Amino acid sequence: MNGQPQLSAFKRLSGYVVQEDMLVGMMTVKENITFSAKLRLPSEVYGPADRDRLVNEVIAELALDKCKDTLVGNELFRGVSGGERKRTSIGCELVMRPKVLFLDEPTSGLDSATAVAVVQCVKSLADRGCTVAMSIHQPRYSIFKLLDHVILLSDGLIIYQGSPHGVIEHFAKVGFICEANNNPADFMFDALSGLVPQQLGGEANSSRALSEDMMSLEDGSPGSFPSVDAKSAHNAVLKAYESSEYYRKLSSRIDEVVAKASAATPNSFRKNDVQSKAKYGVSSFHQFIIICERYLLGIKRMPIILIAQMIVMVFFAGIVGGIYWQLDLSFQGLQNRVGAIFFMIMSMIFSNLGALEILIKERALFLHQKTLGYYSTGPYFLASVLCDLIPLRIFPMFIFGSVAYPCLGFQREWDKFFWFQLTMISTAIASGALCYLISSLVGVFAIANLIVSVCYVIQMLFGGLLVNLDTLPGFLHWIQYLSLFKQGYSALAINELHGLKFKIAPFIHITGDEYLNQQGFGLDDRPENIAWLLGSALAYFILGYVALSRLRKE
């Protein structure tokens, strides 16, 4: 379909690809379109009032007024209908007022009535001046007749191009006759698949041959048309197209354009010369703010995720506190303290496996919106990490520590409690950062989950409890510095055991400092352990950002 734009305007045309299911389910129809407008419309040209007016115009054009305040929906709950979802995807592009709009199978997955409604909406856009290029597979006739121009592809080659009304005549020239009341789109597919017999003798005899064949079918006798295989049908139609006057004129015009482009382009022209730096409608800071608003809106509308996380942490802290209730200073108290510390570190690390999901689940959406110029990688990565870490990792860990610490009977000193919480939160951040890194590298959740689990298990072996670190062979000694378990366990053990004295037997005591020395932990290692945890987290974040920025949409 085309709105007959001026030829000189093609220099300013921008392509926009519209794909289905690239919307945020926890946002309404209007919020999805507004999200696109906020990020992509130049802030120096469009103020808030102008942007809202344009969004409302797009909603009216796409007949989305009745559902504009309805959530789009996702796998957890049902939202708008399929047709409304398609039109919302189109609306996210129309706020840019593009000269050219590319639609990738806009009717796939829709019922026939909804598909017609979507194409009629697209047709109205074309009538208002927007050139629309749409890929579509076997449309019904009510859709086919709406098209202004048809390009038929077979085996990657163009075998027809022109008016939809000329398709039947084009195929008839090579002996493929479309029966009365048959959908031309279905007829073309059947002919190229070898399901339509070929009438030899040309177009002049087509009517007579069709009548004779229909009579033979009524009599129960086989038809007179010879069958043809798909390859022969493809070659016949392709040959007819390449010998047409339309093809000759089009080839001549293309040769002229290519010649002009070659004359204007230096011999040193390279692909990278045309890859101009992406320009965004707003600054990186505003991109970060807008993306954060999207995440926080999702948490607000589905608070059950945060509430469930908090309930699990409180319940888990109660379980740990109940098992290790008010530890004493006996030898068993020393054993239980060490076990409780390592168990809490292990639990905090493995509980962050859920951080894998955020970047894997949104990978397709991220690539789609990044390609279309919504935002760059930096603001997206920072917003997604912070909006996941703070509400779902850091805050629940703080609640866990606040409940578990007094239940365990650890040293009731504010500085001890501060270091305990700092260690737990630092461990949670570092383990979450490792998950972000792996999810940036691997797009399949099952594989990413396996890789992270293997990393955690290996790190746990070098955590300092299962094996004495001083007994490690020299070529393995360095692995302890990569172990989040070792850094967290060491910091908590030093924090709790330093200054305590445990009764092993009557008149036999061991101090916490002595135990720490036996395990290879230095009394001054606590700040170093925290630094290692936060440094590891920073390194994982940087590597994750680099991996995410190198992703490209295929």
C-alpha positions in Angstrom: 0.0 0.0 0.0 1.3 3.5 -0.6 0.2 7.0 0.1 2.1 8.4 -3.0 4.8 10.3 -1.2 7.0 12.7 -3.1 10.1 11.1 -4.6 12.4 13.7 -3.0 11.1 12.7 0.4 12.5 9.2 0.1 15.9 10.6 1.2 14.4 11.3 4.6 12.4 8.0 5.0 13.1 5.8 7.9 12.1 2.2 8.2 10.2 0.9 11.2 9.6 -2.8 11.8 6.5 -3.7 13.7 6.5 -7.1 15.4 3.9 -8.8 17.5 4.3 -9.5 21.2 6.9 -6.8 21.7 4.8 -5.0 24.3 4.9 -4.8 28.0 2.0 -6.8 29.4 1.9 -4.9 32.7 1.3 -1.6 30.9 -1.9 -0.4 29.4 -2.4 0.2 25.7 -1.9 4.0 26.1 1.1 3.5 28.4 2.9 1.3 25.9 2.3 3.9 23.2 3.3 6.7 25.6 6.5 4.8 26.5 7.5 4.8 22.9 6.7 8.5 22.5 8.6 9.5 25.6 11.8 7.7 24.5 11.7 8.3 20.7 10.2 11.7 20.1 12.8 14.5 20.3 12.4 16.2 23.7 13.4 19.6 22.3 10.6 19.5 19.7 7.8 17.7 21.6 6.8 18.9 25.0 4.6 16.8 27.4 1.4 18.4 26.0 2.4 17.9 22.4 3.4 14.3 23.1 0.1 13.5 24.9 -1.8 15.0 22.0 0.0 12.9 19.5 -0.5 9.8 21.5 -4.2 10.4 21.7 -4.3 11.0 17.9 -2.7 7.7 17.3 -5.1 5.9 19.6 -8.0 7.5 17.8 -6.6 6.6 14.4 -6.2 2.9 15.4 -9.7 2.8 17.0 -8.2 1.9 20.4 -10.2 4.4 22.5 -12.3 1.7 24.2 -9.3 -0.3 25.4 -6.7 2.4 25.9 -6.7 1.9 29.7 -6.7 -1.9 29.6 -3.6 -3.8 30.4 -2.0 -5.5 27.3 -1.6 -8.7 29.2 1.0 -11.5 29.4 1.3 -15.2 30.3 -0.1 -14.6 33.8 -3.3 -12.8 32.9 -5.4 -12.0 29.9 -5.4 -8.5 28.5 -6.6 -7.0 25.3 -7.5 -9.0 22.2 -5.1 -10.2 19.6 -6.2 -7.5 17.1 -6.0 -4.7 19.7 -2.5 -6.0 20.6 -1.4 -5.8 16.9 -2.8 -2.3 16.6 -1.0 -1.3 19.8 2.3 -2.5 18.3 1.6 -0.4 15.2 0.7 2.6 17.4 4.1 2.4 19.1 5.6 3.2 15.7 3.0 5.6 14.5 3.9 8.1 17.2 7.0 8.7 15.2 4.9 9.6 12.2 7.0 7.6 9.8 6.9 8.0 6.1 7.4 4.2 5.7 6.0 1.5 7.9 7.1 -2.2 7.6 4.7 -4.8 9.0 5.9 -8.3 9.6 2.9 -10.7 9.4 0.4 -8.4 11.1 -2.5 -10.9 10.7 -0.7 -14.0 12.0 -2.5 -15.6 14.9 -5.7 -13.7 14.4 -9.1 -14.9 13.5 -10.4 -13.8 10.0 -12.6 -11.0 11.2 -9.9 -9.5 13.4 -7.3 -9.8 10.6 -9.6 -7.9 8.2 -10.1 -5.2 10.9 -6.3 -4.8 11.3 -5.6 -4.6 7.6 -8.4 -2.1 7.1 -6.8 0.0 9.8 -3.5 -0.2 8.0 -5.2 0.7 4.7 -6.6 3.9 6.3 -3.0 4.8 7.4 -1.8 4.3 3.8 -4.7 6.5 2.5 -3.5 9.3 4.8 0.0 9.3 3.2 2.1 6.6 5.0 3.7 4.1 2.7 3.1 0.6 4.2 5.1 -2.5 3.2 3.5 -5.6 4.6 4.5 -9.3 4.5 1.4 -11.5 4.6 0.9 -15.2 3.9 -2.3 -16.5 2.1 -4.6 -13.6 3.0 -8.4 -14.1 2.6 -9.9 -12.3 -0.4 -11.4 -9.4 1.7 -7.8 -8.6 2.7 -6.2 -9.3 -0.7 -8.5 -6.8 -2.5 -7.4 -4.0 -0.1 -3.8 -4.2 -1.3 -2.6 -1.5 -3.7 0.5 -3.4 -4.9 1.6 -7.0 -4.7 5.1 -8.5 -4.8 4.9 -12.3 -4.9 8.0 -14.2 -3.7 8.9 -17.8 -4.5 12.2 -19.4 -3.5 13.6 -16.0 -2.6 12.8 -14.6 -6.1 10.2 -12.1 -7.3 7.9 -13.9 -9.7 5.2 -11.2 -9.9 5.0 -7.5 -9.1 2.1 -5.2 -9.8 -1.6 -4.8 -9.3 -3.5 -7.5 -7.3 -6.0 -7.6 -10.2 -3.3 -8.6 -12.6 -2.3 -11.7 -10.8 -4.8 -14.0 -12.4 -4.0 -12.8 -15.9 -0.2 -13.2 -15.2 -0.7 -16.9 -14.1 -3.1 -17.5 -17.0 -0.4 -16.6 -19.5 1.5 -19.7 -18.5 -1.6 -22.0 -18.3 -2.6 -21.7 -14.6 -6.3 -20.9 -14.6 -8.0 -19.6 -11.5 -11.5 -21.0 -11.1 -14.4 -18.8 -10.5 -15.0 -17.7 -6.9 -11.5 -18.9 -5.9 -9.4 -16.7 -3.7 -6.5 -15.4 -5.8 -4.1 -15.6 -2.9 -4.9 -19.3 -2.3 -4.8 -19.9 -6.1 -1.2 -18.5 -6.3 0.0 -20.7 -3.5 -1.7 -23.8 -4.9 -0.2 -23.1 -8.4 3.3 -22.7 -7.1 2.9 -25.8 -4.9 2.0 -27.9 -8.0 -1.6 -28.4 -6.9 -3.1 -26.6 -9.9 -2.9 -28.4 -13.3 -1.3 -26.4 -16.1 -3.3 -25.8 -19.3 -1.1 -26.0 -22.3 -1.9 -23.8 -25.3 -1.9 -20.4 -23.8 -4.5 -17.9 -22.6 -6.7 -18.1 -25.7 -7.9 -21.6 -24.8 -8.2 -21.0 -21.1 -12.0 -20.6 -20.9 -12.8 -23.5 -23.2 -10.3 -25.8 -21.4 -11.7 -24.8 -18.0 -15.3 -25.6 -19.1 -14.2 -29.0 -20.5 -12.4 -29.9 -17.3 -15.3 -29.0 -15.1 -17.6 -31.1 -17.3 -15.2 -34.1 -17.0 -15.1 -33.7 -13.3 -18.9 -33.8 -13.2 -18.9 -36.9 -15.2 -16.5 -38.5 -12.8 -13.8 -38.8 -15.5 -10.3 -37.5 -14.9 -9.5 -33.9 -16.1 -7.5 -33.1 -19.2 -5.1 -30.8 -17.6 -1.6 -32.2 -17.1 -0.2 -32.0 -13.6 3.0 -29.9 -12.9 5.6 -30.1 -10.1 6.3 -27.1 -7.9 9.7 -26.4 -9.5 8.3 -26.3 -13.0 5.5 -24.1 -11.9 7.9 -21.7 -10.2 10.2 -21.6 -13.4 7.2 -21.0 -15.7 5.8 -18.1 -13.7 9.3 -16.6 -13.1 10.0 -16.8 -16.9 6.8 -15.0 -17.6 7.6 -12.2 -15.2 11.1 -11.7 -16.5 9.8 -11.4 -20.0 7.1 -8.9 -19.1 7.3 -5.2 -20.1 6.9 -4.2 -16.4 10.1 -6.2 -15.5 12.0 -4.6 -18.4 11.1 -1.0 -17.3 11.8 -1.8 -13.6 15.2 -3.3 -14.4 16.1 -0.3 -16.5 15.1 2.0 -13.7 17.1 0.0 -11.1 20.2 0.1 -13.4 19.9 3.9 -13.5 19.7 4.2 -9.7 22.6 1.8 -9.2 24.8 3.7 -11.8 24.1 7.0 -10.0 24.9 5.5 -6.6 28.1 4.0 -7.9 29.3 7.2 -9.5 28.6 9.1 -6.2 30.3 6.5 -4.0 34.1 6.4 -3.7 35.9 3.1 -4.3 36.9 3.0 -0.6 33.3 2.8 0.4 32.9 0.3 3.3 29.9 -1.0 5.2 31.0 0.7 8.3 30.8 4.1 6.6 27.0 4.0 6.6 26.6 2.8 10.2 26.0 6.2 11.7 25.7 6.6 15.4 22.2 6.0 16.7 20.4 9.2 17.8 17.8 9.0 20.6 14.9 11.2 21.4 16.0 11.9 25.0 19.3 11.8 26.9 20.6 8.6 28.5 19.6 9.9 32.0 16.0 10.4 30.9 16.1 6.9 29.2 17.2 5.5 32.6 14.4 7.3 34.4 11.7 6.3 32.0 12.7 2.6 32.0 12.8 2.6 35.8 9.3 4.0 35.8 8.2 1.1 33.7 9.8 -1.5 36.0 8.4 0.2 39.1 5.0 0.3 37.5 5.1 -3.4 37.0 6.0 -4.0 40.6 3.2 -1.7 41.7 0.7 -3.6 39.6 1.9 -7.0 40.7 3.0 -6.5 44.3 2.5 -10.2 44.9 6.0 -10.7 43.6 7.6 -8.4 46.2 5.2 -9.6 48.9 6.0 -13.3 48.2 9.7 -12.5 48.3 9.3 -10.9 51.7 7.2 -13.7 53.1 9.7 -16.3 51.9 12.6 -14.4 53.5 10.8 -13.9 56.8 9.7 -17.6 56.9 13.2 -18.7 56.0 14.8 -16.5 58.6 12.4 -18.0 61.1 13.4 -21.5 60.1 17.1 -20.7 60.5 16.5 -18.9 63.8 14.4 -21.8 65.1 17.0 -24.5 64.2 19.9 -22.5 65.6 18.0 -20.7 68.4 20.1 -18.7 70.9 23.4 -20.3 70.4 25.6 -20.7 73.5 29.3 -20.7 74.0 29.8 -24.5 74.2 31.7 -26.5 71.7 28.4 -27.3 70.1 27.7 -23.6 70.0 30.9 -23.1 68.0 29.9 -25.8 65.5 26.4 -24.5 65.2 27.6 -20.9 64.7 29.9 -22.0 61.9 27.2 -24.1 60.3 24.6 -21.4 60.5 27.0 -18.8 59.0 27.9 -21.0 56.0 24.2 -22.1 55.6 23.0 -18.5 55.4 25.7 -17.6 52.9 24.8 -20.6 50.8 21.1 -19.8 51.0 21.6 -16.1 50.1 23.7 -17.0 47.0 21.4 -19.7 45.7 18.2 -17.6 46.3 19.5 -15.2 43.7 19.1 -17.6 40.9 15.9 -15.8 40.1 18.0 -12.9 38.8 18.7 -15.0 35.7 15.1 -14.5 34.5 15.0 -10.8 34.1 17.5 -10.3 31.2 16.6 -13.7 29.5 12.9 -13.0 29.6 13.2 -9.5 28.2 16.0 -10.3 25.7 13.7 -10.2 22.6 12.0 -7.0 23.8 15.3 -5.4 24.6 16.8 -6.2 21.1 13.6 -5.0 19.4 13.4 -1.7 21.2 17.1 -1.1 21.0 17.1 -1.7 17.3 14.2 0.8 16.9 16.0 3.5 18.8 14.0 3.4 22.1 17.1 3.4 24.3 20.8 2.4 24.4 22.2 -0.5 26.3 23.6 1.4 29.3 20.4 3.0 30.6 18.5 -0.3 30.0 21.0 -2.4 31.8 21.4 0.0 34.7 17.6 0.4 35.2 16.9 -3.3 34.9 19.7 -4.2 37.4 18.8 -1.5 40.0 15.0 -2.2 39.8 15.6 -5.9 40.4 18.5 -5.6 43.0 17.0 -3.1 45.3 13.4 -4.3 45.8 13.9 -8.1 45.2 17.5 -8.7 46.4 18.8 -6.1 48.8 15.6 -5.2 50.8 14.6 -8.9 51.3 18.1 -9.7 52.5 18.0 -6.8 55.0 14.7 -8.2 56.4 16.1 -11.7 56.6 19.1 -10.5 58.6 17.0 -8.4 60.9 14.9 -11.4 61.8 17.6 -14.1 61.9 20.3 -12.2 63.8 18.5 -11.8 67.2 17.1 -15.4 66.8 20.5 -16.9 66.5 21.9 -15.1 69.5 24.8 -13.5 67.7 26.8 -10.8 69.5 24.4 -7.9 70.3 26.5 -5.0 69.3 25.5 -2.5 66.7 28.8 -2.6 64.8 28.6 -6.4 64.6 25.0 -6.2 63.3 26.1 -3.5 60.7 28.9 -5.7 59.4 26.6 -8.7 59.3 24.0 -6.9 57.2 26.7 -5.4 55.0 28.2 -8.8 54.3 24.8 -10.4 53.6 23.8 -7.6 51.2 27.2 -7.6 49.5 26.9 -11.4 49.0 23.5 -11.0 47.5 24.6 -8.2 45.1 27.7 -10.3 44.0 25.7 -13.5 43.4 23.0 -11.5 41.6 25.7 -9.8 39.4 27.0 -13.2 38.4 23.5 -14.2 37.3 23.2 -11.0 35.2 26.4 -11.8 33.5 25.4 -15.3 32.6 21.9 -14.2 31.4 23.6 -11.6 29.2 25.7 -14.3 27.6 23.1 -17.2 27.4 19.6 -16.7 26.1 18.2 -20.0 27.3 17.1 -20.1 30.9 17.7 -23.9 31.4 21.3 -23.6 30.1 22.0 -20.4 32.1 20.6 -22.0 35.3 22.9 -25.0 34.8 26.0 -22.8 34.2 25.3 -20.6 37.3 24.6 -23.7 39.5 27.9 -25.3 38.4 29.7 -22.0 39.2 28.1 -21.9 42.6 28.9 -25.5 43.5 32.6 -25.0 42.5 32.8 -21.8 44.6 31.2 -23.6 47.5 33.9 -26.2 47.6 36.4 -23.4 48.1 34.3 -21.6 50.6 36.5 -22.4 53.6 34.2 -24.8 55.5 34.3 -28.0 53.4 38.1 -27.9 53.0 40.7 -26.0 54.9 42.1 -23.4 52.6 45.7 -23.7 53.9 45.8 -27.4 52.7 44.9 -26.6 49.1 47.6 -27.3 46.4 49.4 -24.3 45.1 47.8 -24.5 41.7 44.3 -24.4 43.2 44.9 -21.9 45.9 44.0 -18.9 43.8 40.4 -20.2 43.2 39.4 -19.1 46.7 39.6 -15.5 45.7 36.9 -16.1 43.1 34.6 -17.8 45.6 31.7 -15.7 46.8 31.2 -18.3 49.5 34.7 -17.9 50.9 34.5 -14.1 51.0 31.0 -14.0 52.6 31.7 -16.9 55.0 35.1 -15.4 56.1 33.6 -12.0 56.8 30.7 -13.4 58.8 32.9 -15.8 60.7 35.4 -13.1 61.7 32.5 -10.8 62.6 30.9 -13.3 64.9 33.7 -15.4 66.3 36.2 -12.7 67.1 36.3 -12.0 70.8 34.3 -15.1 71.9 35.6 -17.9 74.1 34.1 -21.4 73.8 34.3 -24.2 76.4 35.5 -27.4 74.8 35.7 -29.5 78.0 36.0 -28.8 81.7 38.9 -26.4 82.1 39.6 -26.5 78.3 38.7 -23.5 76.1 39.2 -22.3 72.6 38.9 -18.7 71.5 37.2 -17.6 68.3 40.4 -16.1 67.2 42.2 -19.4 67.5 39.6 -21.1 65.4 39.8 -18.5 62.7 43.6 -18.9 62.6 43.2 -22.6 62.2 40.8 -22.1 59.2 43.3 -19.7 57.6 41.2 -16.5 58.2 43.0 -13.4 59.2 41.4 -11.2 61.9 41.8 -8.1 59.7 40.3 -9.8 56.5 36.8 -8.5 57.0 37.0 -5.2 55.0 39.0 -7.1 52.4 36.3 -9.7 52.1 33.6 -7.0 51.6 35.9 -5.3 49.0 36.3 -8.6 47.1 32.5 -9.2 47.1 31.7 -5.7 45.8 34.7 -5.7 43.4 33.5 -9.1 42.0 30.0 -7.6 41.6 31.4 -4.6 39.7 33.4 -6.8 37.4 30.4 -9.0 36.7 28.3 -6.0 36.0 30.8 -4.6 33.6 31.2 -7.9 31.8 27.4 -8.3 31.7 27.0 -4.9 30.2 29.6 -5.6 27.5 28.0 -8.9 26.6 24.5 -7.3 26.4 25.8 -4.4 24.3 27.3 -6.8 21.8 24.0 -8.6 21.2 22.5 -7.9 17.8 19.1 -8.6 16.4 19.2 -11.2 13.7 
